[in-house]
Amino acid sequence: MAAGVPRDAGAAARLAVSTVIFALSPDDERSRPNLRLPLVRRLREPDLDRWALPGGWLPHDEGLDQAAGRTLRETTGLTPKYLEQLYTFGAVDRSPGERVVSVVYWALVQSADVERAVADENVHWFDEDELPELAFDHRQIIDYALWRLRTKLEYSRIAHALLGETFTIAELRAVHEVVLRKRLDPANFRRTVEASGTLVDTGERRAGTRHRPPALYRFAPEPQMTAVLPTRGPAS
């Protein structure tokens, strides 16, 4: 708790909803995508003028998912297709003066969405490597969201939320390289994803390339789990 700031031990904790949004955007200097996220400038104390995650208080008559979507639309103009609850942050001293518990969501949007998003003096997209000094514990929250994204990318199909429905294998590899922060051998990556059985060749090709147009893929439908009921043995 901040020094010199009294806290009412009998006051109820306030509940807030925040969202970490990730998108791939082209880097003008290197012509390669990088991972970026929007932050909003705080217009009141505490932490006046510091950057923070989009969010707000949870009204008594609104669900968590609805509040997360609403605050995103109000602050950034975005309506992500992928929005998932990340974690609940509730350390006693995370906000000075009062107890605040934040239910944090994370979202993935495409580069085209970033171009249409709100961006002004109070809403700005930052590279993950160039984050400013953040309000409260929001840097810790972003670090946790990055860890979750990198972990989930290894075993799920969430890359499509950054790419769109169809993509080339090179574009898919670029997502993995940016998120995992390491170079991947193109031939090995192609062999791995082709052998995984998760991709479907659409039969179409990416137009407008300088060389032979690359094939476009999409993710195969998720296999449906069928419950197997135990058979009843013969009556005795």
Stockholm file with secondary structure:
# STOCKHOLM 1.0

chainA/1-236         MAAGVPRDAGAAARLAVSTVIFALSPDDERSRPNLRLPLVRRLREPDLDRWALPGGWLPHDEGLDQAAGRTLRETTGLTPKYLEQLYTFGAVDRSPGERVVSVVYWALVQSADVERAVADENVHWFDEDELPELAFDHRQIIDYALWRLRTKLEYSRIAHALLGETFTIAELRAVHEVVLRKRLDPANFRRTVEASGTLVDTGERRAGTRHRPPALYRFAPEPQMTAVLPTRGPAS
#=GR chainA/1-236 SS CCTTCCCCTTSCCEEEEEEEEEEEEECTTTSSEEEEEEEEECCSSSSTTCEECSEEECCTTSCHHHHHHHHHHHHHCCCCSEEEEEEEECCTTSSTTSCEEEEEEEEEECHHHHHHSCCBTTEEEEETTSCCCBSTTHHHHHHHHHHHHHHHHTTSCTTHHHHCSCBCHHHHHHHHHHHHTSCCCHHHHHHHHHHHTCEEEEEEECTTCSSSCCEEEEECCCCCCCCCCCCCCCCC
#=GC SS_cons         CCTTCCCCTTSCCEEEEEEEEEEEEECTTTSSEEEEEEEEECCSSSSTTCEECSEEECCTTSCHHHHHHHHHHHHHCCCCSEEEEEEEECCTTSSTTSCEEEEEEEEEECHHHHHHSCCBTTEEEEETTSCCCBSTTHHHHHHHHHHHHHHHHTTSCTTHHHHCSCBCHHHHHHHHHHHHTSCCCHHHHHHHHHHHTCEEEEEEECTTCSSSCCEEEEECCCCCCCCCCCCCCCCC
//
